[in-house]
Amino acid sequence: MAEKKVFKRKHVKNVRKTKKQRARNVREKNLVKLTLKTARQAVIAKAADVVEKIKKAVSVLDKAAERGIIHANKAARLKSRLNLAFNKTK
C-alpha cells in the first residue's frame, strides 16, 4: 500500500520561490545573449556606435557574473573574445 506524500508549507514556498528565481535567471541570460549578439553584429558591420555596444555588453556580462547567472571566467572569456574581434577590425 503506497503512502500518501505530505507536502509541507515550506516545500510549496520553495517551489514558488525557485520558479521566480528561474524566470529571473532566464531573463538575465537572454539579455546577455542579446547584447552580445548586437555587439558582435556591430563589430562585423563596423557600425558607428560599436564602442557603446561593446561597453553595454561588458557591463551586462559583469553584472550577470556578479549575480551568479554565468561563471566569472565565462564572462571574462566572452569579453576578451569580443575585444579581440573589435581590435582585428581596426
MODELLER restraints for C-alpha pairs under 7 A, 6 or more apart:
rsr = mdl.restraints
at = mdl.atoms
rsr.add(forms.Gaussian(group=physical.xy_distance, feature=features.Distance(at['CA:25:A'], at['CA:69:A']), mean=6.12, stdev=0.5))
rsr.add(forms.Gaussian(group=physical.xy_distance, feature=features.Distance(at['CA:28:A'], at['CA:64:A']), mean=6.92, stdev=0.5))
rsr.add(forms.Gaussian(group=physical.xy_distance, feature=features.Distance(at['CA:29:A'], at['CA:69:A']), mean=6.86, stdev=0.5))
rsr.add(forms.Gaussian(group=physical.xy_distance, feature=features.Distance(at['CA:32:A'], at['CA:60:A']), mean=6.17, stdev=0.5))
rsr.add(forms.Gaussian(group=physical.xy_distance, feature=features.Distance(at['CA:32:A'], at['CA:61:A']), mean=6.34, stdev=0.5))
rsr.add(forms.Gaussian(group=physical.xy_distance, feature=features.Distance(at['CA:35:A'], at['CA:57:A']), mean=5.28, stdev=0.5))
rsr.add(forms.Gaussian(group=physical.xy_distance, feature=features.Distance(at['CA:36:A'], at['CA:57:A']), mean=5.70, stdev=0.5))
rsr.add(forms.Gaussian(group=physical.xy_distance, feature=features.Distance(at['CA:39:A'], at['CA:50:A']), mean=6.70, stdev=0.5))
rsr.add(forms.Gaussian(group=physical.xy_distance, feature=features.Distance(at['CA:39:A'], at['CA:53:A']), mean=5.16, stdev=0.5))
rsr.add(forms.Gaussian(group=physical.xy_distance, feature=features.Distance(at['CA:39:A'], at['CA:54:A']), mean=5.50, stdev=0.5))
rsr.add(forms.Gaussian(group=physical.xy_distance, feature=features.Distance(at['CA:39:A'], at['CA:57:A']), mean=6.72, stdev=0.5))
rsr.add(forms.Gaussian(group=physical.xy_distance, feature=features.Distance(at['CA:40:A'], at['CA:82:A']), mean=6.98, stdev=0.5))
rsr.add(forms.Gaussian(group=physical.xy_distance, feature=features.Distance(at['CA:42:A'], at['CA:50:A']), mean=5.31, stdev=0.5))
rsr.add(forms.Gaussian(group=physical.xy_distance, feature=features.Distance(at['CA:43:A'], at['CA:50:A']), mean=6.05, stdev=0.5))
rsr.add(forms.Gaussian(group=physical.xy_distance, feature=features.Distance(at['CA:43:A'], at['CA:86:A']), mean=5.76, stdev=0.5))
rsr.add(forms.Gaussian(group=physical.xy_distance, feature=features.Distance(at['CA:58:A'], at['CA:79:A']), mean=6.13, stdev=0.5))
rsr.add(forms.Gaussian(group=physical.xy_distance, feature=features.Distance(at['CA:61:A'], at['CA:75:A']), mean=5.56, stdev=0.5))
rsr.add(forms.Gaussian(group=physical.xy_distance, feature=features.Distance(at['CA:62:A'], at['CA:75:A']), mean=6.69, stdev=0.5))
rsr.add(forms.Gaussian(group=physical.xy_distance, feature=features.Distance(at['CA:64:A'], at['CA:70:A']), mean=5.91, stdev=0.5))
rsr.add(forms.Gaussian(group=physical.xy_distance, feature=features.Distance(at['CA:65:A'], at['CA:71:A']), mean=5.56, stdev=0.5))
rsr.add(forms.Gaussian(group=physical.xy_distance, feature=features.Distance(at['CA:65:A'], at['CA:72:A']), mean=4.95, stdev=0.5))
rsr.add(forms.Gaussian(group=physical.xy_distance, feature=features.Distance(at['CA:65:A'], at['CA:75:A']), mean=6.32, stdev=0.5))
